[in-house]
Amino acid sequence: ALFKMRGISPTSHELFSRTVDFAQKLASRPAEQKCSEAAEGVISSEFPDLMSGESLPDFVASAARDVKSDPLSSLPMRTAVAKALVSTGAGSKADAAALILDSKLNTRGVDMETCRAALDFMGTLGSDNKNAMAALVKARFPFSK
């Protein structure tokens, strides 16, 4: 399913999130939850291709560099990469917050729904980050609550 998704939308934030989630689940599953030998063979030979042959932290760090260097990368992608930075340990909470806040919401995919998702995530990074994000949202959408 992830390969099919990559064929349809290779830069999708959903593909990125699902790839990271799958990699984390693969790494953390106990031995008794392993698949059949054939399935394990397919996973071990094909899955690294989704992550460009990189380890999970390197894959996430590379995505963070790409997002940071592209000022128009979407807010959903910035949020997905910021979450992955924290969950994988590939970056700090400050790195994750900067990935979202540095855009000043002058990027693609900014609407109330994506701002709400980003604001919810920023709340996990501390009240200062949440307040900074809330200020950006209020400036962008002055009539929002």
Backbone as CSV, one residue per row, in Angstrom:
resi,resn,N_x,N_y,N_z,CA_x,CA_y,CA_z,C_x,C_y,C_z
1,ALA,0.823,-1.193,0.000,0.000,0.000,0.000,0.869,1.260,0.000
2,LEU,1.990,1.218,0.744,2.863,2.389,0.788,3.518,2.639,-0.571
3,PHE,3.868,1.568,-1.286,4.451,1.747,-2.619,3.434,2.318,-3.592
4,LYS,2.189,1.876,-3.471,1.122,2.399,-4.333,0.923,3.884,-4.033
5,MET,0.929,4.237,-2.759,0.761,5.629,-2.350,1.912,6.489,-2.872
6,ARG,3.134,5.926,-2.815,4.296,6.665,-3.315,4.180,6.909,-4.812
7,GLY,3.593,5.953,-5.531,3.393,6.127,-6.966,2.391,7.223,-7.284
8,ILE,1.405,7.394,-6.418,0.367,8.401,-6.630,0.828,9.781,-6.182
9,SER,1.413,9.854,-5.000,1.805,11.147,-4.426,3.094,10.999,-3.615
10,PRO,4.244,11.043,-4.280,5.507,10.772,-3.597,5.903,11.800,-2.530
11,THR,5.312,12.971,-2.560,5.669,13.994,-1.566,4.568,14.206,-0.534
12,SER,3.678,13.247,-0.415,2.553,13.360,0.502,2.992,13.286,1.961
13,HIS,2.406,14.166,2.774,2.696,14.116,4.209,2.134,12.838,4.822
14,GLU,1.055,12.333,4.253,0.470,11.084,4.752,1.392,9.898,4.474
15,LEU,2.006,9.877,3.304,2.965,8.820,2.987,4.141,8.892,3.955
16,PHE,4.647,10.087,4.179,5.768,10.253,5.103,5.390,9.746,6.499
17,SER,4.242,10.174,7.002,3.810,9.764,8.348,3.628,8.257,8.446
18,ARG,3.028,7.668,7.442,2.787,6.218,7.473,4.085,5.429,7.354
19,THR,5.021,5.938,6.563,6.315,5.268,6.442,7.049,5.291,7.777
20,VAL,7.064,6.447,8.432,7.719,6.565,9.741,7.025,5.668,10.760
21,ASP,5.707,5.691,10.776,4.949,4.865,11.715,5.240,3.381,11.504
22,PHE,5.251,2.953,10.244,5.527,1.547,9.943,6.942,1.174,10.377
23,ALA,7.901,2.025,10.099,9.292,1.752,10.490,9.421,1.645,12.009
24,GLN,8.742,2.520,12.728,8.793,2.466,14.193,8.147,1.187,14.712
25,LYS,7.044,0.785,14.112,6.376,-0.450,14.549,7.216,-1.675,14.222
26,LEU,7.876,-1.674,13.075,8.748,-2.791,12.730,9.888,-2.926,13.741
27,ALA,10.452,-1.803,14.108,11.601,-1.824,15.021,11.219,-2.212,16.444
28,SER,9.997,-1.929,16.836,9.624,-2.140,18.231,8.805,-3.411,18.474
29,ARG,8.507,-4.160,17.441,7.676,-5.348,17.641,8.492,-6.482,18.264
30,PRO,7.863,-7.213,19.164,8.545,-8.345,19.794,8.737,-9.500,18.808
31,ALA,9.648,-10.383,19.115,9.979,-11.496,18.225,8.774,-12.376,17.912
32,GLU,7.862,-12.534,18.876,6.700,-13.395,18.635,5.700,-12.770,17.664
33,GLN,5.865,-11.510,17.330,4.972,-10.866,16.369,5.570,-10.799,14.965
34,LYS,6.662,-11.492,14.753,7.273,-11.509,13.422,6.349,-12.237,12.450
35,CYS,6.440,-11.865,11.196,5.628,-12.484,10.147,6.296,-13.788,9.706
36,SER,5.699,-14.408,8.724,6.307,-15.609,8.156,7.651,-15.241,7.534
37,GLU,8.450,-16.241,7.298,9.782,-15.998,6.738,9.694,-15.308,5.374
38,ALA,8.724,-15.712,4.576,8.547,-15.103,3.247,8.169,-13.630,3.374
39,ALA,7.230,-13.333,4.282,6.808,-11.941,4.478,7.948,-11.099,5.032
40,GLU,8.697,-11.662,5.955,9.854,-10.938,6.506,10.880,-10.653,5.409
41,GLY,11.033,-11.588,4.487,11.962,-11.389,3.368,11.535,-10.236,2.480
42,VAL,10.243,-10.173,2.203,9.716,-9.086,1.373,9.901,-7.751,2.094
43,ILE,9.562,-7.710,3.374,9.694,-6.469,4.146,11.145,-6.013,4.183
44,SER,12.055,-6.931,4.479,13.456,-6.537,4.610,14.091,-6.156,3.277
45,SER,13.566,-6.688,2.164,14.148,-6.322,0.872,13.491,-5.097,0.246
46,GLU,12.216,-4.883,0.499,11.491,-3.800,-0.162,11.344,-2.524,0.667
47,PHE,11.155,-2.662,1.973,10.873,-1.491,2.797,12.007,-0.459,2.796
48,PRO,13.271,-0.868,2.824,14.333,0.152,2.791,14.250,1.090,1.592
49,ASP,13.672,0.616,0.486,13.512,1.459,-0.697,12.597,2.653,-0.409
50,LEU,11.588,2.460,0.436,10.695,3.569,0.791,11.437,4.670,1.549
51,MET,12.471,4.270,2.264,13.226,5.239,3.064,14.567,5.572,2.399
52,SER,14.635,5.378,1.111,15.827,5.699,0.315,17.086,5.027,0.863
53,GLY,16.918,3.855,1.459,18.060,3.113,1.989,18.659,3.690,3.258
54,GLU,17.988,4.660,3.859,18.504,5.315,5.055,17.901,4.688,6.317
55,SER,18.596,4.876,7.425,18.016,4.491,8.710,16.872,5.449,9.011
56,LEU,16.019,5.079,9.952,14.863,5.929,10.268,15.288,7.330,10.715
57,PRO,16.227,7.472,11.660,16.628,8.833,12.046,17.216,9.642,10.884
58,ASP,17.984,8.975,10.017,18.556,9.673,8.861,17.467,10.073,7.861
59,PHE,16.485,9.196,7.664,15.362,9.482,6.771,14.589,10.703,7.260
60,VAL,14.329,10.755,8.564,13.580,11.878,9.144,14.420,13.156,9.087
61,ALA,15.703,13.051,9.419,16.580,14.232,9.372,16.683,14.772,7.943
62,SER,16.732,13.880,6.977,16.785,14.292,5.576,15.495,15.006,5.174
63,ALA,14.363,14.475,5.615,13.074,15.125,5.328,13.016,16.503,5.983
64,ALA,13.559,16.613,7.185,13.571,17.907,7.878,14.421,18.915,7.102
65,ARG,15.561,18.480,6.603,16.403,19.380,5.796,15.668,19.824,4.537
66,ASP,14.986,18.875,3.890,14.240,19.200,2.666,13.131,20.207,2.940
67,VAL,12.387,19.976,4.010,11.283,20.877,4.362,11.821,22.259,4.731
68,LYS,12.897,22.274,5.486,13.466,23.551,5.922,13.998,24.360,4.732
69,SER,14.538,23.670,3.732,15.103,24.377,2.582,14.055,24.807,1.561
70,ASP,12.821,24.305,1.705,11.747,24.666,0.784,10.724,25.529,1.522
71,PRO,10.774,26.838,1.344,9.863,27.708,2.087,8.384,27.465,1.781
72,LEU,8.089,26.805,0.676,6.695,26.555,0.326,6.233,25.142,0.679
73,SER,7.061,24.378,1.381,6.596,23.048,1.786,5.360,23.217,2.658
74,SER,4.411,22.320,2.496,3.103,22.503,3.115,3.144,22.409,4.636
75,LEU,2.177,23.057,5.261,2.053,22.983,6.717,1.814,21.545,7.186
76,PRO,0.963,20.755,6.498,0.820,19.366,6.935,2.132,18.580,6.871
77,MET,2.945,18.832,5.852,4.235,18.140,5.761,5.165,18.612,6.866
78,ARG,5.193,19.908,7.122,6.027,20.441,8.202,5.617,19.833,9.547
79,THR,4.322,19.703,9.760,3.830,19.128,11.012,4.210,17.651,11.108
80,ALA,4.046,16.917,10.026,4.388,15.485,10.024,5.874,15.276,10.295
81,VAL,6.720,16.071,9.660,8.160,15.937,9.863,8.539,16.360,11.279
82,ALA,7.924,17.413,11.783,8.209,17.859,13.155,7.841,16.768,14.157
83,LYS,6.699,16.140,13.971,6.296,15.031,14.853,7.314,13.898,14.786
84,ALA,7.745,13.579,13.579,8.711,12.492,13.400,10.061,12.832,14.020
85,LEU,10.469,14.094,13.940,11.731,14.495,14.579,11.720,14.150,16.060
86,VAL,10.612,14.451,16.707,10.499,14.216,18.145,10.344,12.724,18.437
87,SER,9.456,12.054,17.711,9.158,10.650,18.032,10.320,9.707,17.746
88,THR,11.161,10.053,16.780,12.293,9.182,16.444,13.580,9.609,17.148
89,GLY,13.577,10.788,17.741,14.793,11.295,18.365,15.785,11.847,17.354
90,ALA,15.336,12.060,16.119,16.219,12.584,15.075,16.475,14.075,15.239
91,GLY,15.679,14.721,16.076,15.839,16.151,16.333,15.244,16.489,17.684
92,SER,15.469,17.700,18.095,14.974,18.149,19.397,13.584,18.767,19.255
93,LYS,12.976,19.042,20.394,11.690,19.737,20.374,11.850,21.125,19.763
94,ALA,12.983,21.762,20.025,13.242,23.085,19.453,13.342,23.010,17.928
95,ASP,13.989,21.961,17.416,14.076,21.765,15.961,12.680,21.587,15.359
96,ALA,11.868,20.793,16.047,10.513,20.522,15.568,9.678,21.802,15.551
97,ALA,9.763,22.565,16.614,8.998,23.815,16.685,9.457,24.793,15.607
98,ALA,10.752,24.891,15.402,11.283,25.819,14.404,10.819,25.455,13.000
99,LEU,10.681,24.170,12.732,10.248,23.722,11.418,8.872,24.286,11.071
100,ILE,8.036,24.433,12.079,6.684,24.963,11.856,6.663,26.483,12.007
101,LEU,7.241,26.982,13.079,7.145,28.416,13.378,7.930,29.280,12.400
102,ASP,9.061,28.784,11.914,9.882,29.595,11.011,9.181,29.913,9.697
103,SER,8.184,29.109,9.345,7.450,29.378,8.098,6.529,30.580,8.234
104,LYS,6.201,30.962,9.452,5.269,32.054,9.735,3.939,31.855,8.998
105,LEU,3.637,30.593,8.707,2.422,30.187,7.994,2.337,30.765,6.582
106,ASN,3.463,31.195,6.025,3.516,31.663,4.639,3.956,30.498,3.764
107,THR,3.124,29.499,3.710,3.441,28.272,3.007,2.160,27.675,2.444
108,ARG,2.262,26.557,1.797,1.082,25.905,1.217,0.313,25.135,2.284
109,GLY,-0.935,24.848,1.990,-1.731,23.977,2.833,-2.117,24.562,4.176
110,VAL,-2.204,25.875,4.250,-2.570,26.514,5.515,-4.063,26.810,5.495
111,ASP,-4.791,26.110,6.335,-6.209,26.374,6.551,-6.492,26.106,8.025
112,MET,-7.733,26.288,8.417,-8.046,26.137,9.847,-7.775,24.711,10.340
113,GLU,-8.059,23.737,9.525,-7.852,22.343,9.936,-6.372,22.031,10.131
114,THR,-5.534,22.441,9.182,-4.104,22.149,9.307,-3.473,22.979,10.414
115,CYS,-3.969,24.182,10.598,-3.477,25.009,11.704,-3.852,24.390,13.052
116,ARG,-5.044,23.852,13.144,-5.485,23.201,14.383,-4.601,21.992,14.691
117,ALA,-4.292,21.201,13.672,-3.427,20.031,13.869,-2.026,20.461,14.303
118,ALA,-1.504,21.512,13.667,-0.186,22.012,14.040,-0.201,22.595,15.456
119,LEU,-1.266,23.294,15.782,-1.397,23.880,17.116,-1.474,22.791,18.183
120,ASP,-2.217,21.740,17.918,-2.300,20.612,18.856,-0.912,20.008,19.081
121,PHE,-0.174,19.808,18.002,1.177,19.264,18.141,2.081,20.222,18.901
122,MET,1.990,21.507,18.583,2.850,22.488,19.260,2.579,22.510,20.763
123,GLY,1.364,22.191,21.159,1.045,22.100,22.579,1.858,21.029,23.284
124,THR,2.252,19.986,22.561,3.076,18.931,23.158,4.524,19.372,23.330
125,LEU,4.876,20.469,22.681,6.257,20.970,22.755,6.433,22.054,23.803
126,GLY,5.361,22.412,24.480,5.437,23.424,25.529,4.539,24.607,25.246
127,SER,4.198,25.305,26.320,3.241,26.415,26.202,3.797,27.576,25.384
128,ASP,5.097,27.829,25.461,5.669,28.923,24.663,5.483,28.667,23.172
129,ASN,5.739,27.432,22.752,5.574,27.080,21.336,4.108,27.130,20.926
130,LYS,3.240,26.660,21.795,1.807,26.697,21.500,1.330,28.137,21.394
131,ASN,1.781,28.994,22.294,1.378,30.404,22.245,1.901,31.096,20.995
132,ALA,3.134,30.770,20.591,3.696,31.357,19.370,2.887,30.919,18.152
133,MET,2.498,29.647,18.125,1.688,29.144,17.008,0.310,29.787,17.020
134,ALA,-0.278,29.919,18.192,-1.599,30.543,18.302,-1.553,31.979,17.789
135,ALA,-0.475,32.692,18.076,-0.336,34.067,17.592,-0.253,34.103,16.069
136,LEU,0.462,33.147,15.470,0.542,33.083,14.007,-0.829,32.791,13.395
137,VAL,-1.562,31.877,14.027,-2.889,31.527,13.518,-3.825,32.729,13.619
138,LYS,-3.776,33.442,14.739,-4.654,34.619,14.903,-4.303,35.713,13.903
139,ALA,-3.020,35.857,13.595,-2.620,36.859,12.610,-3.096,36.462,11.210
140,ARG,-3.063,35.175,10.921,-3.465,34.689,9.595,-4.985,34.643,9.452
141,PHE,-5.664,34.263,10.533,-7.117,34.141,10.534,-7.672,34.967,11.688
142,PRO,-7.761,36.295,11.517,-8.137,37.164,12.642,-9.538,36.922,13.212
143,PHE,-10.424,36.298,12.455,-11.776,36.091,12.955,-11.990,34.690,13.522
144,SER,-10.898,33.947,13.662,-11.015,32.593,14.213,-11.017,32.637,15.732
145,LYS,-11.509,31.566,16.315,-11.517,31.468,17.778,-10.443,30.542,18.243
